[in-house]
Amino acid sequence: MKQCMDTENLHRRLAKIIGQIQAIDRMIEQDIPCEDILSQISAAKSALNKAGQVVLEGHLKHCVRDGIEHGDADKTIENFTKAVERFANMQ
């Protein structure tokens, strides 16, 4: 599925998210106030959500378009619906 994703963008985003998670872990060890930790958790969650949007957009632009144009349109729509449901459950 690499062809349907902006892999460089995703790798860059995920590296930042990994850094955020590691920073949160350090904050816990350093006894940083809970409010600050929660703020960073929220930021990491938002960043992960954005990464999901990038994947979903690539899926729509490549896989769904290709499936509708050259494959089984009904099956493609069914699969896209499942993808959207999975993404919605992340939130």
Order of alpha helices (4+ residues) and beta strands (2+ residues): alpha-alpha-alpha-alpha
